[in-house]
């Protein structure tokens, strides 16, 4: 082989796998951004003068924006060019990161992190998957998706460590400043990414976008606000509109569900008339695709519930700072980094479906182990086996499930399919923080009221006043050190603080129990998956 031929071969290999590097890096910053703030909750509550419930909104709204707009982003990639949407999304992401990095209040953080960055991520994320499907075939695609899935898994674990490091040693704002630099690298390396598919007719189903966004917003709003307003009977009046004694939670869930039903009907009718919906209902007739998307959605509920709840326990009960909270998650990160790249060679001997099922089974066991490892008197080293086991299971699932799911559709529909797949993922992430967060806070409130009722040291009159205080300040109970009990006499305050730690621990245990149930549900759904990806 001549020197020139060798150089061309080396260059072609660089361009071939360089694209995977660029697309994987884009996916990494999107996922890291969704977990960056989980370990900084106590610092954010203090610096932004906010509470845990509002920070739930920051975390859930980012995922909600992705859930609502990722399908639209995938469709726009099919229509206007996937690389173009990828680069446009990166620019918008930079703007959001800048706004979040200078925020000094909850609304500005919500605008930058959740809304602007969410829009940018919704354009980038489906493009990363569809461009991979378009570029790679056969065994190369299995390798590419194994690495891509491994990066996704590792990023979800690295995010808390980075967030903790910046929060403890510098500022949580540096997490967003780094995003600006990474996006500059993405734009500089975009020449390696090729888009060989020709754009199609240029039309967007904006009514579908509006209906899906409104429906998902109402559902997530209802779940997040349930701990403040109750599920059925109103715990307290909603400030804008209070229909009798019915909780706004129930109304929001009913309205959201109704809108999503209308959305599905609208998309079906539009497709029947020859229009171009943002979601083709034919995708939902593909059992392989629907099964894979459902597994991802349910798994993300469990995963984000764990990632949201565990830092609350470590900081609120065990008193760790943000950095050491992130370090506590290191066993999970290391397991992910080791297992994810190792999974692709395993598929030569073990079918993809079996690897996914083994991973889901390990996840279920790991969450149960974590649930019984948590207590007010434990050391954090007790959590290492459960976290390492959880990382192993997550690495097996995430390295295979994307390829197994997206291989069910043709390359031309890859943008739309990856958009729908990521919508399932983001709905799962959003519901994970919302559902598990609601379970956590409601359990803390119930446990505190039970402990208050049984206390022999507090008078009946004081119990009534404290009970009203607990309802009014329910969203701040997980981090009771922020001053909720400061107005109480010292003896009662100390007793309530001890009760709060015990109640928070009970809430985390219950939240993990639900997380294990969701992981088990994912295992049940995985029985519908095919053994191996569909052939090209």
C-alpha positions as a printed NumPy array, in Angstrom:
array([[  0.   ,   0.   ,   0.   ],
       [  1.476,   3.384,  -1.045],
       [  1.828,   6.265,   1.416],
       [ -0.92 ,   8.173,  -0.41 ],
       [ -3.302,   5.187,  -0.302],
       [ -2.585,   4.649,   3.398],
       [ -3.225,   8.327,   4.1  ],
       [ -6.549,   8.203,   2.222],
       [ -7.535,   5.052,   4.11 ],
       [ -6.663,   6.711,   7.421],
       [ -8.625,   9.83 ,   6.445],
       [-11.679,   7.783,   5.431],
       [-11.604,   5.946,   8.779],
       [-11.353,   9.295,  10.567],
       [-14.354,  10.685,   8.68 ],
       [-16.304,   7.466,   9.149],
       [-15.954,   7.24 ,  12.929],
       [-15.415,  10.954,  13.525],
       [-19.103,  11.481,  12.789],
       [-19.931,   9.052,  15.595],
       [-17.722,  11.076,  17.937],
       [-19.481,  14.351,  17.1  ],
       [-22.984,  12.875,  17.395],
       [-22.152,  11.061,  20.64 ],
       [-20.715,  14.25 ,  22.15 ],
       [-23.945,  16.079,  21.28 ],
       [-26.008,  13.384,  22.971],
       [-23.706,  13.514,  26.   ],
       [-24.205,  17.239,  26.689],
       [-27.979,  16.909,  26.271],
       [-28.146,  14.104,  28.838],
       [-25.561,  15.61 ,  31.202],
       [-27.611,  18.797,  31.204],
       [-30.662,  16.848,  32.381],
       [-28.797,  15.475,  35.443],
       [-26.403,  18.355,  36.161],
       [-28.549,  20.054,  38.804],
       [-29.766,  16.974,  40.688],
       [-26.882,  17.123,  43.175],
       [-27.058,  20.925,  43.517],
       [-30.584,  21.101,  44.917],
       [-29.708,  22.413,  48.376],
       [-27.365,  25.065,  46.924],
       [-29.954,  26.197,  44.375],
       [-32.661,  26.4  ,  47.053],
       [-30.388,  28.674,  49.079],
       [-28.968,  30.843,  46.273],
       [-32.163,  31.298,  44.253],
       [-34.462,  31.532,  47.312],
       [-36.682,  28.771,  45.957],
       [-37.887,  25.292,  47.026],
       [-37.679,  21.667,  45.935],
       [-41.023,  21.722,  44.128],
       [-39.94 ,  24.606,  41.88 ],
       [-36.658,  22.845,  41.131],
       [-38.719,  19.798,  40.169],
       [-40.179,  22.082,  37.52 ],
       [-36.724,  23.014,  36.206],
       [-35.772,  19.337,  35.875],
       [-39.143,  18.17 ,  34.552],
       [-39.706,  21.137,  32.218],
       [-36.407,  20.454,  30.393],
       [-37.545,  16.894,  29.743],
       [-41.056,  18.145,  28.976],
       [-39.731,  20.481,  26.266],
       [-37.82 ,  17.56 ,  24.794],
       [-40.875,  15.307,  25.022],
       [-43.15 ,  17.884,  23.405],
       [-40.798,  19.051,  20.647],
       [-38.464,  16.131,  19.862],
       [-40.971,  14.577,  17.451],
       [-41.308,  17.968,  15.766],
       [-37.515,  18.242,  15.668],
       [-37.273,  14.807,  14.064],
       [-39.91 ,  15.69 ,  11.487],
       [-38.187,  19.018,  10.745],
       [-34.971,  17.078,  10.172],
       [-36.752,  14.87 ,   7.623],
       [-38.191,  17.947,   5.884],
       [-35.422,  20.546,   6.043],
       [-32.284,  18.446,   6.518],
       [-31.047,  16.599,   9.595],
       [-27.594,  18.178,   9.702],
       [-29.141,  21.636,   9.389],
       [-31.434,  20.973,  12.371],
       [-28.508,  19.507,  14.313],
       [-26.409,  22.651,  13.872],
       [-29.343,  25.003,  14.489],
       [-30.142,  23.143,  17.694],
       [-26.541,  23.516,  18.881],
       [-26.698,  27.3  ,  18.411],
       [-29.985,  27.547,  20.359],
       [-28.519,  25.305,  23.074],
       [-25.614,  27.762,  23.495],
       [-28.055,  30.649,  23.995],
       [-29.935,  28.697,  26.671],
       [-26.711,  27.71 ,  28.448],
       [-25.64 ,  31.363,  28.56 ],
       [-28.986,  32.501,  30.014],
       [-28.907,  29.719,  32.647],
       [-25.308,  30.568,  33.593],
       [-26.226,  34.174,  34.501],
       [-29.544,  33.384,  36.22 ],
       [-30.144,  34.729,  39.731],
       [-33.774,  33.667,  40.107],
       [-35.949,  30.624,  39.504],
       [-37.793,  32.106,  36.44 ],
       [-34.536,  32.95 ,  34.606],
       [-33.074,  29.497,  35.328],
       [-36.314,  27.94 ,  34.07 ],
       [-36.135,  30.047,  30.892],
       [-32.506,  29.254,  30.086],
       [-32.138,  25.651,  31.257],
       [-35.606,  24.264,  30.614],
       [-37.104,  26.251,  27.747],
       [-34.307,  27.577,  25.5  ],
       [-31.902,  24.668,  26.037],
       [-34.869,  22.301,  25.776],
       [-35.743,  23.66 ,  22.315],
       [-32.129,  23.324,  21.154],
       [-31.873,  19.786,  22.509],
       [-35.172,  18.852,  20.816],
       [-33.641,  19.743,  17.442],
       [-30.305,  18.011,  18.113],
       [-31.35 ,  14.77 ,  19.792],
       [-33.431,  13.136,  17.009],
       [-30.815,  14.202,  14.467],
       [-28.087,  12.28 ,  16.322],
       [-29.987,   8.978,  16.102],
       [-31.302,   9.396,  12.545],
       [-27.882,  10.447,  11.202],
       [-26.39 ,   7.305,  12.779],
       [-29.067,   5.118,  11.173],
       [-28.384,   6.841,   7.859],
       [-24.577,   6.518,   7.985],
       [-23.971,   3.02 ,   9.367],
       [-25.166,  -0.439,   8.301],
       [-24.984,  -3.978,   9.663],
       [-22.243,  -4.644,  12.208],
       [-20.982,  -1.044,  11.953],
       [-24.415,   0.147,  13.059],
       [-24.377,  -2.253,  16.018],
       [-20.975,  -0.884,  17.05 ],
       [-22.117,   2.722,  16.53 ],
       [-25.285,   2.299,  18.573],
       [-23.393,   0.386,  21.247],
       [-20.995,   3.312,  21.66 ],
       [-23.828,   5.871,  21.31 ],
       [-25.883,   4.067,  23.951],
       [-22.838,   3.7  ,  26.166],
       [-22.178,   7.437,  25.939],
       [-25.825,   8.105,  26.857],
       [-25.591,   5.806,  29.855],
       [-22.254,   7.193,  31.014],
       [-23.411,  10.802,  30.553],
       [-26.39 ,  10.254,  32.835],
       [-23.989,   9.104,  35.542],
       [-21.227,  11.653,  34.908],
       [-23.677,  14.579,  35.056],
       [-24.127,  14.437,  38.854],
       [-20.357,  14.16 ,  39.409],
       [-19.634,  17.191,  37.219],
       [-22.497,  19.113,  38.797],
       [-21.251,  18.271,  42.276],
       [-17.655,  19.209,  41.45 ],
       [-18.574,  22.599,  39.992],
       [-21.096,  23.373,  42.746],
       [-18.708,  22.549,  45.593],
       [-15.429,  23.953,  44.232],
       [-16.553,  26.716,  41.862],
       [-20.221,  27.351,  41.07 ],
       [-23.092,  25.361,  39.601],
       [-23.06 ,  27.976,  36.802],
       [-19.873,  26.436,  35.382],
       [-21.874,  23.412,  34.274],
       [-23.666,  25.659,  31.798],
       [-20.537,  27.594,  30.807],
       [-18.829,  24.34 ,  29.803],
       [-21.804,  23.615,  27.512],
       [-20.971,  26.737,  25.51 ],
       [-17.447,  25.436,  24.843],
       [-18.681,  21.926,  23.965],
       [-21.216,  23.293,  21.463],
       [-18.411,  25.284,  19.804],
       [-16.5  ,  21.998,  19.394],
       [-19.625,  20.375,  17.902],
       [-20.062,  23.135,  15.348],
       [-16.36 ,  22.99 ,  14.441],
       [-16.551,  19.209,  13.96 ],
       [-19.838,  19.222,  12.044],
       [-17.963,  18.842,   8.719],
       [-17.534,  15.163,   9.662],
       [-21.316,  14.649,   9.733],
       [-22.914,  13.869,   6.377],
       [-26.612,  14.06 ,   5.511],
       [-27.249,  12.049,   2.35 ],
       [-31.059,  12.034,   2.533],
       [-32.804,  14.638,   0.383],
       [-35.305,  16.835,   2.269],
       [-38.982,  16.218,   1.467],
       [-41.952,  18.53 ,   1.057],
       [-41.767,  21.374,   3.545],
       [-44.828,  21.374,   5.802],
       [-45.179,  21.131,   9.577],
       [-48.284,  20.011,  11.44 ],
       [-48.383,  22.949,  13.862],
       [-51.789,  21.953,  15.238],
       [-50.29 ,  18.591,  16.196],
       [-47.331,  20.354,  17.83 ],
       [-49.699,  22.539,  19.873],
       [-51.938,  19.636,  20.935],
       [-49.077,  17.335,  21.963],
       [-47.293,  20.118,  23.872],
       [-50.451,  21.213,  25.712],
       [-51.448,  17.646,  26.593],
       [-48.041,  16.681,  27.963],
       [-47.761,  19.949,  29.897],
       [-51.109,  19.385,  31.632],
       [-50.218,  15.807,  32.599],
       [-46.806,  16.72 ,  34.043],
       [-48.242,  19.844,  35.723],
       [-50.877,  17.731,  37.46 ],
       [-48.348,  15.199,  38.747],
       [-45.833,  17.775,  40.016],
       [-48.473,  19.899,  41.754],
       [-50.135,  16.879,  43.392],
       [-48.01 ,  17.169,  46.527],
       [-49.188,  20.755,  47.053],
       [-52.852,  20.462,  46.083],
       [-53.655,  16.766,  46.636],
       [-54.743,  14.15 ,  44.101],
       [-58.569,  14.237,  44.358],
       [-59.731,  16.603,  47.125],
       [-58.06 ,  20.009,  47.195],
       [-55.541,  20.229,  50.03 ],
       [-55.501,  24.002,  49.518],
       [-57.098,  26.324,  46.906],
       [-55.389,  26.833,  43.546],
       [-54.685,  30.6  ,  43.281],
       [-56.031,  31.121,  39.74 ],
       [-59.155,  28.952,  39.788],
       [-60.595,  26.601,  42.395],
       [-63.595,  24.465,  41.303],
       [-65.171,  23.556,  44.643],
       [-63.291,  20.9  ,  46.59 ],
       [-61.796,  19.117,  43.551],
       [-57.993,  19.243,  43.333],
       [-56.425,  21.046,  40.375],
       [-54.284,  17.9  ,  39.974],
       [-57.257,  15.777,  38.926],
       [-58.511,  18.485,  36.562],
       [-55.089,  18.946,  34.922],
       [-54.663,  15.183,  34.416],
       [-58.152,  14.878,  32.903],
       [-57.618,  17.838,  30.554],
       [-54.151,  16.599,  29.534],
       [-55.415,  13.088,  28.787],
       [-58.332,  14.469,  26.753],
       [-56.001,  16.702,  24.712],
       [-53.668,  13.771,  23.974],
       [-56.647,  11.701,  22.77 ],
       [-57.651,  14.583,  20.474],
       [-54.022,  14.771,  19.291],
       [-53.991,  11.074,  18.336],
       [-57.321,  11.452,  16.497],
       [-56.088,  14.581,  14.68 ],
       [-52.868,  12.874,  13.553],
       [-54.797,   9.828,  12.31 ],
       [-57.27 ,  11.937,  10.313],
       [-54.5  ,  14.111,   8.865],
       [-52.603,  11.046,   7.661],
       [-55.79 ,   9.538,   6.201],
       [-56.319,  12.734,   4.172],
       [-52.803,  12.515,   2.747],
       [-51.3  ,  15.142,   5.051],
       [-47.976,  14.93 ,   6.855],
       [-48.497,  14.487,  10.631],
       [-45.668,  15.   ,  13.108],
       [-46.318,  11.419,  14.264],
       [-47.422,   8.764,  11.807],
       [-49.924,   6.453,  13.477],
       [-48.439,   3.645,  11.368],
       [-45.416,   3.72 ,  13.672],
       [-47.664,   2.53 ,  16.494],
       [-48.679,  -0.497,  14.425],
       [-45.03 ,  -1.618,  14.474],
       [-44.804,  -3.903,  17.524],
       [-41.01 ,  -3.937,  17.611],
       [-40.821,  -0.142,  17.624],
       [-43.606,   0.37 ,  20.186],
       [-42.176,  -2.294,  22.508],
       [-38.701,  -0.774,  22.419],
       [-40.01 ,   2.763,  22.945],
       [-42.163,   1.599,  25.873],
       [-39.211,  -0.155,  27.52 ],
       [-37.169,   3.053,  27.273],
       [-39.998,   5.196,  28.657],
       [-40.647,   2.964,  31.668],
       [-36.921,   2.521,  32.345],
       [-36.426,   6.302,  32.368],
       [-39.177,   6.715,  34.979],
       [-37.263,   4.342,  37.249],
       [-33.837,   5.794,  36.449],
       [-34.733,   9.451,  36.895],
       [-36.653,   8.627,  40.052],
       [-33.458,   7.119,  41.487],
       [-31.239,   9.975,  40.257],
       [-33.692,  12.556,  41.663],
       [-34.293,  10.89 ,  45.046],
       [-30.842,   9.664,  46.043],
       [-29.193,  13.145,  46.164],
       [-32.048,  14.332,  48.402],
       [-31.209,  11.548,  50.871],
       [-27.449,  12.108,  50.689],
       [-27.663,  15.87 ,  51.243],
       [-30.742,  16.222,  53.433],
       [-30.273,  13.194,  55.711],
       [-26.543,  12.395,  55.525],
       [-25.36 ,  16.009,  55.164],
       [-23.091,  15.511,  52.127],
       [-22.148,  18.443,  49.902],
       [-22.815,  18.451,  46.156],
       [-19.374,  17.121,  45.169],
       [-19.405,  14.188,  47.597],
       [-22.97 ,  13.448,  46.534],
       [-21.709,  13.145,  42.961],
       [-18.767,  10.99 ,  44.09 ],
       [-21.164,   8.637,  45.869],
       [-22.67 ,   7.89 ,  42.452],
       [-19.208,   6.997,  41.058],
       [-19.703,   3.188,  41.351],
       [-22.68 ,   3.497,  39.012],
       [-20.659,   5.662,  36.6  ],
       [-17.718,   3.246,  36.51 ],
       [-19.982,   0.249,  35.966],
       [-21.677,   2.06 ,  33.076],
       [-18.358,   2.998,  31.474],
       [-17.101,  -0.591,  31.682],
       [-20.258,  -2.487,  30.712],
       [-21.666,  -0.309,  27.91 ],
       [-18.769,  -0.708,  25.421],
       [-18.479,  -4.394,  26.334],
       [-22.069,  -5.173,  25.38 ],
       [-21.68 ,  -4.946,  21.572],
       [-19.292,  -7.963,  21.289],
       [-21.656,  -9.97 ,  23.511],
       [-24.367,  -9.803,  20.825],
       [-22.452, -12.362,  18.738],
       [-23.307, -14.967,  21.393],
       [-26.292, -13.505,  23.227],
       [-29.322, -12.04 ,  21.389],
       [-29.889,  -8.307,  21.872],
       [-33.256,  -8.932,  23.538],
       [-31.711, -11.211,  26.166],
       [-29.074,  -8.605,  27.031],
       [-31.817,  -6.002,  27.481],
       [-33.812,  -8.37 ,  29.691],
       [-30.772,  -9.308,  31.776],
       [-30.085,  -5.598,  32.24 ],
       [-33.663,  -4.855,  33.308],
       [-33.647,  -7.759,  35.766],
       [-30.372,  -6.498,  37.258],
       [-31.85 ,  -2.981,  37.491],
       [-34.857,  -4.254,  39.424],
       [-32.673,  -6.159,  41.886],
       [-30.311,  -3.171,  42.242],
       [-33.098,  -0.729,  43.147],
       [-34.439,  -3.198,  45.725],
       [-30.927,  -3.524,  47.19 ],
       [-30.669,   0.284,  47.364],
       [-34.097,   0.53 ,  48.989],
       [-33.006,  -1.75 ,  51.848],
       [-29.555,  -0.122,  52.097],
       [-30.999,   3.289,  52.982],
       [-31.426,   4.324,  56.614],
       [-30.73 ,   7.239,  58.918],
       [-27.829,   5.41 ,  60.612],
       [-26.003,   3.984,  57.569],
       [-22.685,   5.019,  56.047],
       [-22.727,   5.826,  52.331],
       [-20.438,   2.856,  51.592],
       [-23.494,   0.662,  52.123],
       [-24.833,   2.055,  48.848],
       [-21.857,   0.937,  46.717],
       [-23.081,  -2.612,  45.838],
       [-26.54 ,  -1.412,  44.793],
       [-25.183,   1.491,  42.736],
       [-22.586,  -0.672,  40.961],
       [-25.218,  -3.294,  40.189],
       [-27.547,  -0.591,  38.88 ],
       [-24.819,   0.706,  36.557],
       [-24.261,  -2.791,  35.14 ],
       [-27.957,  -3.222,  34.35 ],
       [-28.325,   0.243,  32.872],
       [-25.265,  -0.242,  30.668],
       [-26.626,  -3.49 ,  29.213],
       [-30.027,  -1.982,  28.418],
       [-29.019,   1.391,  26.996],
       [-26.259,  -0.016,  24.784],
       [-28.749,  -2.248,  22.901],
       [-32.271,  -0.878,  23.098],
       [-31.862,   1.988,  20.596],
       [-30.512,  -0.214,  17.804],
       [-33.119,  -2.888,  18.548],
       [-35.915,  -0.301,  18.319],
       [-34.827,   1.929,  15.412],
       [-33.893,  -1.014,  13.176],
       [-37.641,  -1.612,  12.851],
       [-38.086,   1.458,  10.591],
       [-36.559,   2.366,   7.244],
       [-33.865,   5.012,   6.92 ],
       [-36.231,   7.555,   5.339],
       [-38.467,   7.528,   8.435],
       [-35.543,   7.485,  10.873],
       [-35.926,  11.145,  11.873],
       [-39.582,  10.785,  12.803],
       [-38.991,   7.437,  14.538],
       [-36.037,   8.707,  16.566],
       [-38.14 ,  11.741,  17.506],
       [-40.935,   9.508,  18.815],
       [-38.4  ,   7.284,  20.595],
       [-36.839,  10.264,  22.32 ],
       [-40.293,  11.556,  23.228],
       [-40.916,   8.295,  25.097],
       [-37.527,   8.736,  26.771],
       [-38.164,  12.338,  27.808],
       [-41.726,  11.655,  28.975],
       [-40.222,   8.922,  31.153],
       [-37.557,  11.277,  32.532],
       [-40.127,  14.009,  33.165],
       [-42.551,  11.614,  34.843],
       [-39.699,  10.066,  36.838],
       [-38.93 ,  13.363,  38.567],
       [-42.63 ,  14.244,  38.814],
       [-44.072,  10.913,  40.005],
       [-41.214,   9.844,  42.273],
       [-40.859,  13.416,  43.555],
       [-44.577,  13.538,  44.366],
       [-44.36 ,  10.175,  46.165],
       [-41.321,  11.391,  48.109],
       [-42.827,  14.686,  49.29 ],
       [-46.287,  13.259,  50.048],
       [-44.702,  10.445,  52.104],
       [-42.63 ,  12.956,  54.073],
       [-45.8  ,  14.948,  54.836],
       [-47.771,  11.855,  55.918],
       [-44.901,  10.548,  58.075],
       [-44.383,  13.926,  59.743],
       [-48.078,  14.294,  60.559],
       [-48.106,  10.76 ,  61.991],
       [-45.04 ,  11.469,  64.13 ],
       [-46.502,  14.799,  65.216],
       [-49.77 ,  13.162,  66.313],
       [-47.881,  10.596,  68.43 ],
       [-45.476,  13.06 ,  70.087],
       [-46.058,  13.336,  73.88 ],
       [-43.944,  16.513,  74.093],
       [-46.095,  18.801,  71.924],
       [-49.424,  20.268,  73.081],
       [-52.617,  19.737,  71.003],
       [-52.754,  23.462,  70.135],
       [-49.142,  23.41 ,  68.92 ],
       [-49.816,  20.228,  66.929],
       [-52.624,  21.945,  65.006],
       [-50.433,  24.964,  64.232],
       [-47.495,  22.772,  63.149],
       [-49.797,  20.606,  60.997],
       [-50.965,  23.723,  59.135],
       [-47.318,  24.768,  58.733],
       [-46.436,  21.362,  57.254],
       [-49.193,  21.608,  54.62 ],
       [-48.243,  25.186,  53.716],
       [-44.519,  24.341,  53.447],
       [-44.803,  20.789,  52.058],
       [-42.538,  21.509,  49.069],
       [-39.684,  22.525,  51.405],
       [-39.846,  19.603,  53.819],
       [-37.185,  17.484,  52.1  ],
       [-34.602,  20.161,  52.988],
       [-35.981,  21.244,  56.361],
       [-32.735,  22.984,  57.3  ],
       [-33.799,  25.894,  55.056],
       [-35.736,  27.407,  57.989],
       [-39.22 ,  25.88 ,  57.989],
       [-39.035,  25.078,  61.72 ],
       [-37.107,  28.192,  62.819],
       [-40.196,  29.833,  64.334],
       [-40.743,  26.911,  66.747],
       [-39.358,  26.734,  70.312],
       [-35.899,  25.046,  70.398],
       [-37.065,  21.767,  71.981],
       [-39.942,  21.331,  69.525],
       [-37.748,  22.449,  66.612],
       [-35.133,  19.793,  67.39 ],
       [-37.809,  17.11 ,  67.674],
       [-39.36 ,  18.149,  64.341],
       [-35.94 ,  18.15 ,  62.637],
       [-35.31 ,  14.589,  63.843],
       [-38.787,  13.584,  62.637],
       [-38.09 ,  15.208,  59.261],
       [-34.917,  13.163,  58.72 ],
       [-36.749,   9.943,  59.56 ],
       [-39.686,  10.946,  57.335],
       [-37.355,  11.815,  54.437],
       [-35.658,   8.43 ,  54.755],
       [-39.062,   6.707,  54.694],
       [-40.005,   8.775,  51.634],
       [-36.819,   7.744,  49.796],
       [-37.444,   4.083,  50.645],
       [-40.988,   4.28 ,  49.29 ],
       [-39.801,   6.132,  46.179],
       [-37.248,   3.378,  45.517],
       [-39.953,   0.761,  45.942],
       [-41.91 ,   2.435,  43.153],
       [-38.724,   2.699,  41.08 ],
       [-38.262,  -1.075,  41.348],
       [-41.882,  -1.578,  40.275],
       [-41.318,   0.51 ,  37.136],
       [-38.113,  -1.405,  36.323],
       [-40.055,  -4.667,  36.691],
       [-42.757,  -3.296,  34.369],
       [-40.041,  -2.569,  31.791],
       [-38.894,  -6.188,  32.062],
       [-42.461,  -7.373,  31.414],
       [-42.804,  -5.135,  28.333],
       [-39.45 ,  -6.36 ,  26.98 ],
       [-40.946,  -9.811,  26.354],
       [-42.559,  -8.278,  23.237],
       [-39.184,  -7.339,  21.709],
       [-37.657,  -9.39 ,  18.861],
       [-34.521, -11.373,  19.598],
       [-32.322,  -9.326,  17.26 ],
       [-32.545,  -6.083,  15.222],
       [-34.333,  -6.222,  11.88 ],
       [-32.021,  -6.706,   8.901],
       [-31.072,  -3.678,   6.799]])
